[in-house]
Amino acid sequence: MDKTKLQWHPAFSAALRITLQDEMKYLEMHEEYLLGKKPLQMDILLIKKIKNIPIRKSIGQIFREHNIIEYKSPDDYLSINDFYKVYAYACLYQSDTDKVKEIDPETLTITFVCSHYPREMFRHLINVRGIIIEDKGNGIYYLKGDPIPMQLLLTPKLSEKESYWLQNLRTDLKAGTEIRSLVARYEKHKHSKDYEAVMDLITRANWKEMEVERKMCDALKELLSEELQEANARGKSEGRSEGRSEGITLAKQVFKLSAQGFQPAAIAEKCGISLEQVNEILE
């Protein structure tokens, strides 16, 4: 299965809701939150619906009223540019209001979530911005010394007890105990859309190991077969959808060049397709 097409952010959102499920009644989640009229969007904006209710989960103890979250998939890295982009998002979010201080700057927090320790970013923050990195344990790092409280969550090191599904948004699960434990936990919640979204992504991201486990363990064959088939079907559907989109774009390009007076042979060369394909489109 082609992992380059995996959509990690929806699964991260679902895993975050699972992790904070006991306190989601106090939170309002906005995914891909648009900033202003231009197409700038934050990965997740979590707004506390009741200001004075504390979030007990370790990843949310830093939260205030307006909490901006930036998520990087397992194959991606958090860079210095990412830091400034998200910091700018926080500033834009605070300032793009009808009234002055409609969103109090002191109610903002920023959370970065990634799978790889951002050594270069931390070095820059320490040397250039005077930020102090405080390791709170279990993959949580507080970035102290800025007016906006910030933290970094390193997903592989998060507490399994508190953040199991966030921790397992990975591409390196192993057949055996890891996958069996995952499936056993999922089976208890398989009718939940959030759990289904997370499990679907994890299954597709760890396709080979899931197949190995399915063949090895009779007890898991039925459940895993269902999940693997659904994940495979989704992958094929997304591939067909993308293929249709690319085909439409190509056809438009061919018709446009033809309308401009280009001959089929020239169109084929410009579009990188065969003369037969050009003629089929123009027929």
Backbone as numpy.savetxt, mean C-alpha at the origin, in Angstrom:
# Nx Ny Nz CAx CAy CAz Cx Cy Cz
3.41 -16.08 -11.15 2.56 -14.88 -11.15 3.44 -13.63 -11.15
3.04 -12.61 -11.92 3.81 -11.38 -12.04 3.55 -10.48 -10.84
4.55 -10.36 -9.94 4.37 -9.59 -8.72 4.39 -8.08 -8.97
4.85 -7.66 -10.16 4.92 -6.22 -10.43 3.53 -5.60 -10.50
2.49 -6.41 -10.67 1.14 -5.88 -10.80 0.39 -5.86 -9.47
1.02 -6.33 -8.41 0.32 -6.41 -7.13 0.01 -5.02 -6.58
-1.19 -4.86 -6.06 -1.62 -3.60 -5.47 -1.52 -3.71 -3.95
-0.43 -3.21 -3.40 -0.15 -3.37 -1.97 -0.95 -2.41 -1.10
-1.21 -1.22 -1.58 -1.82 -0.21 -0.72 -3.21 -0.58 -0.21
-4.11 -1.13 -1.05 -5.41 -1.54 -0.50 -5.28 -2.60 0.59
-4.34 -3.53 0.40 -4.14 -4.56 1.42 -3.57 -3.96 2.70
-2.66 -2.98 2.54 -2.13 -2.30 3.73 -3.26 -1.60 4.48
-4.15 -0.94 3.75 -5.28 -0.26 4.40 -6.13 -1.26 5.17
-6.38 -2.40 4.54 -7.20 -3.43 5.20 -6.49 -3.97 6.43
-5.18 -4.22 6.31 -4.41 -4.74 7.45 -4.37 -3.72 8.58
-4.30 -2.44 8.23 -4.30 -1.39 9.24 -5.64 -1.36 9.98
-6.73 -1.52 9.22 -8.05 -1.56 9.88 -8.16 -2.77 10.80
-7.59 -3.90 10.37 -7.61 -5.10 11.21 -6.83 -4.84 12.50
-5.64 -4.25 12.35 -4.78 -3.99 13.51 -5.45 -3.04 14.49
-6.16 -2.06 13.97 -6.80 -1.05 14.82 -8.30 -1.30 14.99
-8.75 -2.53 14.70 -10.19 -2.79 14.65 -10.91 -2.47 15.96
-10.25 -2.69 17.09 -10.91 -2.41 18.36 -11.15 -0.92 18.57
-10.41 -0.09 17.84 -10.51 1.35 18.05 -10.92 2.11 16.79
-11.29 1.37 15.74 -11.71 2.04 14.51 -12.98 2.86 14.71
-13.76 2.52 15.74 -14.96 3.32 16.01 -14.61 4.73 16.43
-13.36 4.93 16.84 -12.91 6.26 17.22 -12.14 6.95 16.09
-11.95 6.24 14.98 -11.14 6.75 13.88 -11.94 6.78 12.59
-11.58 7.69 11.73 -12.21 7.81 10.42 -11.10 7.71 9.38
-11.14 6.68 8.53 -10.05 6.45 7.59 -10.40 6.96 6.19
-9.47 7.70 5.60 -9.61 8.16 4.22 -8.42 7.62 3.44
-8.68 6.78 2.45 -7.60 6.22 1.64 -7.36 7.09 0.41
-6.08 7.23 0.05 -5.68 8.05 -1.10 -6.35 9.42 -1.04
-6.17 10.06 0.09 -6.83 11.33 0.37 -6.29 12.43 -0.55
-7.18 13.07 -1.29 -6.77 14.11 -2.23 -6.43 15.40 -1.49
-5.32 16.00 -1.86 -4.88 17.25 -1.25 -5.21 18.40 -2.20
-6.19 19.20 -1.83 -6.55 20.34 -2.66 -7.16 19.91 -3.99
-7.09 20.80 -4.97 -7.71 20.55 -6.26 -6.78 19.82 -7.22
-5.48 19.86 -6.95 -4.52 19.16 -7.81 -4.41 17.70 -7.37
-3.95 16.83 -8.29 -3.91 15.40 -7.98 -2.77 15.00 -7.04
-2.79 15.57 -5.84 -1.87 15.15 -4.79 -2.68 14.35 -3.79
-2.18 13.20 -3.40 -2.95 12.42 -2.45 -2.04 11.68 -1.48
-2.51 11.64 -0.24 -1.81 10.90 0.79 -2.27 9.45 0.75
-1.41 8.54 1.17 -1.80 7.13 1.18 -3.00 6.92 2.10
-2.87 7.39 3.33 -3.98 7.24 4.29 -4.01 8.46 5.21
-5.22 8.93 5.46 -5.45 9.95 6.48 -6.38 9.34 7.52
-5.91 9.27 8.76 -6.73 8.78 9.86 -7.13 9.96 10.73
-8.42 10.19 10.86 -8.92 11.30 11.68 -9.61 10.73 12.92
-9.20 11.21 14.06 -9.86 10.80 15.30 -11.24 11.44 15.36
-12.25 10.61 15.52 -13.62 11.14 15.61 -13.92 11.68 17.01
-13.26 11.10 18.01 -13.39 11.59 19.38 -11.99 11.95 19.87
-11.74 13.22 20.10 -10.38 13.71 20.33 -9.69 13.08 21.53
-10.42 12.90 22.61 -9.78 12.51 23.87 -9.66 11.00 24.08
-10.06 10.22 23.09 -9.95 8.77 23.22 -8.54 8.34 22.81
-7.76 7.76 23.72 -6.41 7.32 23.36 -6.46 6.03 22.55
-5.50 5.86 21.65 -5.37 4.62 20.88 -4.39 3.72 21.64
-4.85 2.55 22.01 -4.04 1.67 22.86 -2.96 0.91 22.09
-3.24 0.55 20.84 -2.25 -0.19 20.06 -0.97 0.63 19.94
0.16 -0.05 20.02 1.46 0.64 20.03 1.66 1.53 18.81
1.19 1.06 17.64 1.42 1.84 16.43 0.60 3.13 16.42
-0.42 3.21 17.28 -1.29 4.38 17.28 -1.17 5.26 18.50
-0.23 4.96 19.38 -0.11 5.76 20.60 0.35 7.19 20.31
0.99 7.38 19.17 1.45 8.72 18.79 0.32 9.54 18.18
-0.77 8.90 17.79 -1.82 9.57 17.03 -2.44 10.73 17.79
-2.73 11.79 17.02 -3.51 12.91 17.52 -4.81 12.96 16.72
-5.25 14.15 16.35 -6.54 14.23 15.66 -6.43 13.94 14.17
-5.34 14.42 13.54 -5.15 14.25 12.10 -3.83 13.52 11.86
-3.92 12.31 11.32 -2.76 11.43 11.24 -2.51 11.00 9.79
-1.37 11.42 9.27 -1.02 11.16 7.87 -0.09 9.95 7.82
-0.42 8.99 6.95 0.35 7.75 6.88 0.86 7.53 5.46
2.15 7.29 5.35 2.80 6.96 4.08 3.26 5.51 4.13
2.83 4.72 3.15 3.16 3.29 3.14 4.01 2.94 1.92
5.07 2.16 2.16 5.92 1.65 1.09 5.77 0.13 1.03
5.54 -0.40 -0.16 5.39 -1.85 -0.32 6.72 -2.56 -0.05
6.70 -3.89 0.11 7.93 -4.61 0.48 9.10 -4.41 -0.46
8.83 -4.17 -1.73 9.92 -3.99 -2.70 10.36 -2.54 -2.84
9.71 -1.65 -2.12 10.01 -0.22 -2.24 10.81 0.25 -1.03
11.42 1.43 -1.16 12.27 1.97 -0.11 11.85 3.39 0.23
12.05 3.76 1.48 11.72 5.10 1.94 12.96 5.99 1.77
12.81 7.06 1.00 13.95 7.91 0.68 13.84 9.27 1.36
14.90 10.05 1.25 14.89 11.42 1.76 13.78 12.22 1.07
13.64 12.02 -0.23 12.59 12.73 -0.97 11.20 12.37 -0.46
11.02 11.11 -0.10 9.73 10.68 0.44 9.41 11.44 1.73
10.43 11.61 2.56 10.21 12.34 3.81 9.67 13.74 3.53
10.35 14.46 2.63 9.93 15.84 2.36 8.59 15.90 1.64
8.32 14.92 0.81 7.02 14.87 0.13 5.89 14.74 1.15
6.04 13.79 2.07 4.98 13.56 3.05 4.89 14.72 4.03
6.02 15.30 4.39 6.00 16.47 5.27 5.25 17.62 4.59
5.50 17.75 3.28 4.78 18.78 2.51 3.28 18.49 2.47
2.93 17.20 2.35 1.52 16.83 2.38 0.86 17.30 3.68
1.57 17.09 4.78 1.03 17.50 6.08 0.80 19.01 6.12
1.77 19.74 5.59 1.65 21.21 5.58 0.50 21.66 4.67
0.38 21.03 3.50 -0.70 21.38 2.58 -2.06 21.03 3.18
-2.12 19.88 3.81 -3.38 19.45 4.42 -3.82 20.44 5.50
-2.87 20.91 6.29 -3.20 21.86 7.36 -3.61 23.21 6.79
-2.96 23.63 5.72 -3.15 25.00 5.23 -4.29 25.15 4.22
-4.69 24.06 3.57 -5.70 24.15 2.52 -7.11 24.09 3.12
-7.43 25.12 3.92 -8.72 25.19 4.60 -9.32 26.58 4.41
-10.58 26.73 4.74 -11.26 28.02 4.58 -10.89 29.01 5.68
-10.60 28.48 6.86 -10.30 29.35 8.00 -8.86 29.13 8.47
-8.28 30.17 9.04 -6.94 30.06 9.61 -6.97 29.11 10.80
-6.05 28.16 10.79 -5.94 27.15 11.85 -7.23 26.36 12.04
-7.96 26.19 10.94 -9.12 25.31 11.02 -8.67 23.91 11.44
-7.50 23.52 10.94 -6.82 22.32 11.43 -5.62 22.81 12.23
-5.65 22.61 13.51 -4.55 23.07 14.37 -3.29 22.27 14.04
-2.17 22.95 13.74 -0.92 22.23 13.44 -0.52 21.26 14.55
-0.93 21.56 15.77 -0.55 20.70 16.89 -1.37 19.41 16.95
-2.32 19.26 16.02 -3.12 18.02 15.99 -2.65 17.07 14.89
-1.54 17.41 14.23 -1.03 16.58 13.13 0.00 15.56 13.63
0.02 14.41 13.00 1.13 13.46 13.15 1.44 12.87 11.78
2.65 12.34 11.64 3.06 11.67 10.40 3.61 10.29 10.76
3.16 9.28 10.02 3.66 7.92 10.20 4.19 7.39 8.87
5.41 6.91 8.88 6.01 6.26 7.71 6.00 4.75 7.97
5.59 3.98 6.97 5.54 2.53 7.12 6.33 1.90 5.97
7.30 1.05 6.30 8.11 0.43 5.26 8.67 -0.90 5.75
9.27 -1.64 4.84 9.83 -2.96 5.17 11.34 -2.93 5.35
11.98 -1.84 4.92 13.44 -1.76 4.96 13.87 -0.55 5.81
14.85 -0.77 6.65 15.35 0.30 7.51 15.90 1.44 6.65
15.36 2.66 6.78 15.75 3.78 5.90 17.02 4.49 6.40
18.13 3.81 6.26 19.39 4.30 6.83 19.76 5.70 6.33
19.68 5.90 5.00 20.06 7.19 4.43 19.12 8.31 4.90
17.84 8.01 4.94 16.88 9.01 5.38 17.13 9.39 6.84
17.35 8.39 7.68 17.62 8.67 9.09 18.90 9.47 9.25
19.93 9.12 8.49 21.20 9.86 8.58 20.98 11.32 8.22
20.21 11.56 7.18 19.92 12.94 6.77 19.14 13.68 7.86
18.12 13.05 8.40 17.30 13.70 9.42 18.13 14.05 10.66
19.04 13.17 11.02 19.88 13.42 12.20 20.86 14.55 11.93
21.55 14.49 10.78 22.63 15.45 10.49 22.12 16.81 10.03
21.02 16.83 9.29 20.55 18.08 8.69 19.42 18.73 9.50
18.52 17.93 10.02 17.36 18.49 10.72 17.43 18.33 12.24
18.47 17.68 12.72 18.63 17.53 14.16 17.60 16.62 14.79
17.05 15.72 14.00 16.05 14.78 14.51 16.73 13.69 15.34
16.09 13.32 16.43 16.58 12.22 17.27 15.72 10.99 16.98
16.37 9.88 16.64 15.65 8.64 16.35 15.60 7.82 17.64
14.40 7.59 18.13 14.22 6.84 19.37 13.57 5.49 19.06
14.30 4.42 19.32 13.79 3.07 19.09 12.87 2.68 20.24
11.57 2.58 19.94 10.60 2.24 20.97 10.39 0.73 21.09
11.09 -0.03 20.24 10.95 -1.48 20.27 9.86 -1.97 19.35
9.95 -3.24 18.96 8.95 -3.88 18.09 8.73 -3.11 16.78
9.83 -2.61 16.21 9.75 -1.98 14.90 9.18 -0.58 14.87
9.05 0.05 16.04 8.50 1.41 16.11 9.63 2.38 16.47
9.80 3.40 15.63 10.83 4.42 15.86 10.17 5.79 15.90
10.39 6.53 16.97 9.89 7.90 17.05 10.95 8.85 16.50
10.50 9.80 15.67 11.39 10.81 15.10 11.15 12.10 15.87
12.00 12.36 16.85 11.78 13.46 17.78 12.59 14.70 17.42
12.03 15.87 17.77 12.73 17.12 17.54 12.07 18.00 16.50
10.90 17.59 16.02 10.15 18.38 15.04 8.81 18.76 15.66
8.25 19.92 15.28 6.94 20.31 15.83 5.84 19.28 15.54
5.97 18.55 14.43 4.98 17.52 14.10 5.49 16.18 14.61
4.77 15.53 15.51 5.20 14.20 15.96 5.24 13.22 14.78
6.33 12.46 14.70 6.50 11.52 13.59 6.99 10.18 14.12
6.64 9.13 13.38 7.14 7.80 13.72 7.37 7.01 12.44
8.21 5.99 12.56 8.42 5.04 11.47 8.09 3.65 11.98
7.31 2.91 11.18 6.97 1.53 11.51 7.69 0.61 10.54
8.55 -0.24 11.07 9.27 -1.21 10.25 8.49 -2.52 10.33
7.72 -2.81 9.29 6.71 -3.88 9.37 7.26 -5.25 9.76
8.43 -5.69 9.27 8.89 -7.03 9.66 9.14 -7.17 11.16
9.38 -6.05 11.85 9.70 -6.11 13.28 8.51 -5.75 14.18
7.37 -5.46 13.59 6.21 -5.10 14.41 5.78 -6.28 15.28
5.10 -5.97 16.36 4.62 -6.99 17.28 3.66 -7.94 16.58
3.95 -9.23 16.64 3.06 -10.21 16.03 1.71 -10.21 16.73
1.72 -9.99 18.03 0.47 -10.00 18.79 -0.44 -8.85 18.39
0.12 -7.67 18.21 -0.69 -6.48 17.92 -0.89 -6.23 16.43
0.11 -6.58 15.63 0.11 -6.14 14.22 0.39 -7.30 13.27
-0.22 -8.44 13.53 0.08 -9.65 12.77 -0.11 -9.46 11.27
-1.22 -8.86 10.86 -1.51 -8.76 9.43 -0.68 -7.69 8.74
-0.34 -6.63 9.44 0.60 -5.66 8.87 1.97 -6.32 8.71
2.36 -7.09 9.70 3.67 -7.75 9.69 3.79 -8.75 8.54
2.68 -9.33 8.14 2.71 -10.37 7.11 2.41 -9.86 5.70
2.41 -8.55 5.52 2.36 -8.01 4.16 3.77 -8.12 3.58
4.11 -9.34 3.14 5.47 -9.67 2.74 5.46 -10.51 1.47
6.65 -10.69 0.92 6.81 -11.54 -0.27 7.68 -12.75 0.03
8.04 -12.95 1.30 9.00 -14.00 1.63 8.46 -15.01 2.65
7.15 -15.24 2.65 6.60 -16.25 3.55 7.10 -17.63 3.15
7.26 -18.50 4.13 7.76 -19.85 3.88 6.67 -20.88 4.11
6.67 -21.90 3.25 5.75 -23.02 3.44 6.06 -23.68 4.77
5.02 -24.17 5.42 5.20 -24.78 6.73 4.47 -23.99 7.79
5.13 -23.81 8.93 4.49 -23.17 10.08 3.96 -21.78 9.77
4.76 -20.97 9.05 4.35 -19.59 8.76 3.02 -19.54 8.01
2.95 -20.27 6.91 1.74 -20.21 6.09 0.58 -20.91 6.78
0.84 -21.99 7.49 -0.25 -22.68 8.20 -0.86 -21.79 9.27
0.00 -21.07 9.98 -0.50 -20.14 11.00 -1.32 -19.03 10.35
-0.84 -18.53 9.23 -1.54 -17.47 8.50 -2.93 -17.94 8.08
-2.99 -19.11 7.48 -4.26 -19.64 6.98 -5.21 -19.93 8.14
-4.68 -20.46 9.23 -5.53 -20.74 10.40 -6.15 -19.47 10.95
-5.36 -18.41 11.01 -5.89 -17.12 11.49 -6.93 -16.57 10.52
-6.64 -16.71 9.24 -7.57 -16.18 8.23 -8.90 -16.92 8.25
-8.85 -18.22 8.46 -10.06 -19.03 8.41 -11.12 -18.53 9.40
-10.67 -17.96 10.50 -11.60 -17.46 11.51 -12.31 -16.18 11.05
-11.74 -15.52 10.05 -12.28 -14.21 9.63 -12.51 -14.15 8.12
-12.61 -15.29 7.45 -12.60 -15.31 5.99 -13.81 -14.63 5.35
-14.83 -14.33 6.15 -16.00 -13.64 5.59 -15.89 -12.12 5.72
-14.78 -11.66 6.30 -14.54 -10.22 6.42 -13.86 -9.71 5.15
-14.35 -8.61 4.61 -13.76 -8.06 3.38 -12.33 -7.60 3.60
-12.05 -7.03 4.77 -10.68 -6.58 5.04 -9.72 -7.77 5.11
-10.11 -8.80 5.83 -9.25 -9.99 5.91 -9.09 -10.63 4.53
-10.17 -10.64 3.77 -10.11 -11.22 2.42 -9.15 -10.44 1.53
-9.19 -9.10 1.63 -8.30 -8.26 0.82 -6.84 -8.51 1.17
-6.56 -8.61 2.47 -5.18 -8.85 2.90 -4.72 -10.24 2.47
-5.56 -11.24 2.69 -5.18 -12.61 2.36 -5.00 -12.79 0.86
-5.83 -12.14 0.08 -5.71 -12.22 -1.37 -4.35 -11.69 -1.83
-3.96 -10.54 -1.29 -2.68 -9.95 -1.68 -1.52 -10.82 -1.22
-1.58 -11.30 0.02 -0.50 -12.14 0.55 -0.38 -13.43 -0.27
-1.52 -14.00 -0.64 -1.51 -15.23 -1.44 -0.83 -15.00 -2.78
-1.18 -13.92 -3.44 -0.60 -13.63 -4.75 0.87 -13.26 -4.65
1.25 -12.61 -3.55 2.65 -12.21 -3.38 3.55 -13.39 -3.01
2.94 -14.46 -2.50 3.71 -15.63 -2.07 3.18 -16.89 -2.76
2.89 -16.75 -4.03 2.19 -17.78 -4.80 2.88 -19.14 -4.75
4.18 -19.18 -5.00 4.89 -20.46 -5.08 4.87 -21.19 -3.74
5.13 -20.46 -2.66 5.15 -21.09 -1.34 3.75 -21.54 -0.92
2.74 -20.77 -1.31 1.37 -21.17 -1.02 1.03 -22.47 -1.74
1.47 -22.59 -2.98 1.23 -23.81 -3.75 1.94 -25.00 -3.11
3.17 -24.78 -2.67 3.93 -25.85 -1.99 3.18 -26.32 -0.75
2.71 -25.37 0.04 2.01 -25.71 1.28 0.70 -26.43 0.99
0.02 -25.99 -0.04 -1.25 -26.64 -0.40 -1.03 -28.11 -0.75
0.05 -28.40 -1.44 0.34 -29.78 -1.84 0.81 -30.63 -0.67
1.47 -30.00 0.30 2.05 -30.74 1.42 1.02 -31.07 2.50
0.06 -30.20 2.69 -0.83 -30.34 3.85 -2.27 -30.56 3.39
-2.77 -31.77 3.57 -4.13 -32.11 3.14 -5.17 -31.25 3.85
-4.91 -30.93 5.11 -5.90 -30.18 5.89 -6.13 -28.79 5.34
-5.13 -28.27 4.63 -5.26 -26.90 4.12 -5.62 -26.85 2.64
-5.71 -28.01 2.01 -5.92 -28.02 0.57 -7.19 -27.28 0.16
-8.28 -27.59 0.85 -9.56 -27.01 0.44 -9.56 -25.49 0.57
-9.12 -25.00 1.74 -9.13 -23.55 1.96 -8.15 -22.85 1.04
-6.93 -23.37 0.96 -5.92 -22.73 0.12 -6.28 -22.81 -1.35
-6.86 -23.93 -1.77 -7.25 -24.06 -3.17 -8.22 -22.96 -3.55
-9.18 -22.72 -2.66 -10.16 -21.66 -2.91 -9.49 -20.30 -3.01
-8.57 -20.03 -2.07 -7.90 -18.73 -2.08 -6.99 -18.58 -3.29
-6.26 -19.65 -3.63 -5.35 -19.58 -4.77 -6.11 -19.39 -6.07
-7.23 -20.10 -6.20 -8.04 -19.95 -7.41 -8.60 -18.54 -7.54
-9.09 -18.00 -6.42 -9.64 -16.65 -6.45 -8.55 -15.63 -6.76
-7.38 -15.81 -6.12 -6.27 -14.87 -6.36 -5.81 -14.95 -7.81
-5.73 -16.18 -8.34 -5.30 -16.35 -9.72 -6.30 -15.73 -10.68
-7.59 -15.91 -10.37 -8.64 -15.33 -11.22 -8.56 -13.81 -11.21
-8.31 -13.24 -10.02 -8.18 -11.79 -9.94 -6.99 -11.30 -10.75
-5.88 -12.05 -10.63 -4.68 -11.66 -11.38 -4.92 -11.69 -12.88
-5.61 -12.75 -13.36 -5.90 -12.84 -14.79 -6.85 -11.74 -15.22
-7.85 -11.45 -14.37 -8.81 -10.40 -14.68 -8.13 -9.05 -14.81
-7.21 -8.77 -13.85 -6.47 -7.51 -13.90 -5.60 -7.44 -15.14
-5.02 -8.60 -15.51 -4.18 -8.64 -16.70 -4.99 -8.37 -17.96
-6.20 -8.99 -18.02 -7.06 -8.75 -19.19 -7.50 -7.29 -19.25
-7.82 -6.73 -18.10 -8.25 -5.33 -18.05 -7.14 -4.42 -18.53
-5.92 -4.70 -18.05 -4.78 -3.88 -18.47 -4.51 -4.06 -19.95
-4.67 -5.31 -20.44 -4.46 -5.58 -21.86 -5.46 -4.83 -22.73
-6.72 -4.80 -22.29 -7.74 -4.06 -23.04 -7.41 -2.58 -23.08
-6.96 -2.05 -21.95 -6.62 -0.64 -21.89 -5.47 -0.30 -22.84
-4.44 -1.18 -22.84 -3.31 -0.96 -23.74 -3.73 -1.07 -25.20
-4.66 -2.02 -25.48 -5.14 -2.20 -26.85 -5.89 -0.98 -27.34
-6.71 -0.41 -26.48 -7.47 0.80 -26.84 -6.52 1.95 -27.12
-5.51 2.10 -26.27 -4.53 3.17 -26.46 -3.79 3.01 -27.78
-3.40 1.76 -28.09 -2.69 1.49 -29.34 -3.58 1.79 -30.54
-4.84 1.37 -30.48 -5.76 1.61 -31.59 -5.94 3.11 -31.84
-6.06 3.87 -30.75 -6.20 5.33 -30.89 -4.98 5.93 -31.58
-3.80 5.42 -31.20 -2.57 5.94 -31.79 -2.51 5.62 -33.28
-2.93 4.40 -33.64 -2.93 4.00 -35.06 -3.88 4.87 -35.87
-5.10 5.07 -35.37 -6.07 5.89 -36.08 -5.61 7.34 -36.20
-4.97 7.83 -35.15 -4.48 9.21 -35.17 -3.41 9.39 -36.24
-2.47 8.45 -36.30 -1.40 8.54 -37.31 -1.97 8.39 -38.71
-2.97 7.52 -38.86 -3.59 7.34 -40.17 -4.29 8.62 -40.61
-4.97 9.28 -39.66 -5.66 10.53 -39.98 -4.67 11.63 -40.36
-3.44 11.52 -39.85 -2.42 12.51 -40.17 -1.74 12.22 -41.50
-2.15 11.12 -42.16 -1.63 10.83 -43.49 -0.52 9.81 -43.55
-0.18 9.20 -42.43 0.89 8.20 -42.43 0.39 6.90 -43.08
1.26 6.27 -43.86 0.95 5.00 -44.49 1.08 3.87 -43.46
0.36 2.74 -43.69 0.39 1.63 -42.73 1.80 1.17 -42.34
2.72 1.12 -43.29 4.08 0.67 -42.97 4.75 1.63 -41.99
4.54 2.93 -42.19 5.13 3.93 -41.30 4.48 3.87 -39.91
3.17 3.62 -39.90 2.46 3.50 -38.62 2.99 2.30 -37.84
3.19 1.19 -38.55 3.70 -0.02 -37.89 5.06 0.24 -37.25
5.91 0.97 -37.95 7.25 1.27 -37.42 7.16 2.18 -36.21
6.30 3.20 -36.27 6.17 4.15 -35.16 5.57 3.50 -33.92
4.63 2.58 -34.13 3.93 1.95 -32.99 4.62 0.68 -32.50
5.61 0.21 -33.26 6.31 -1.00 -32.84 5.49 -2.26 -32.99
4.61 -2.29 -34.00 3.79 -3.48 -34.25 3.94 -3.88 -35.72
3.36 -5.03 -36.07 3.50 -5.51 -37.45 2.54 -4.79 -38.38
2.84 -4.86 -39.67 1.97 -4.26 -40.68 0.60 -4.93 -40.67
0.59 -6.25 -40.42 -0.68 -6.98 -40.36 -1.57 -6.46 -39.23
-0.95 -6.16 -38.09 -1.72 -5.63 -36.95 -2.30 -4.26 -37.26
-1.52 -3.44 -37.95 -2.01 -2.12 -38.34 -3.22 -2.25 -39.26
-3.11 -3.13 -40.25 -4.21 -3.31 -41.20 -5.46 -3.85 -40.51
-5.27 -4.74 -39.53 -6.42 -5.28 -38.79 -7.14 -4.17 -38.03
-6.38 -3.26 -37.44 -6.99 -2.16 -36.67 -7.73 -1.21 -37.59
-7.16 -0.95 -38.77 -7.75 0.03 -39.69 -8.91 -0.54 -40.50
-9.07 -1.85 -40.51 -10.15 -2.45 -41.30 -11.52 -2.10 -40.72
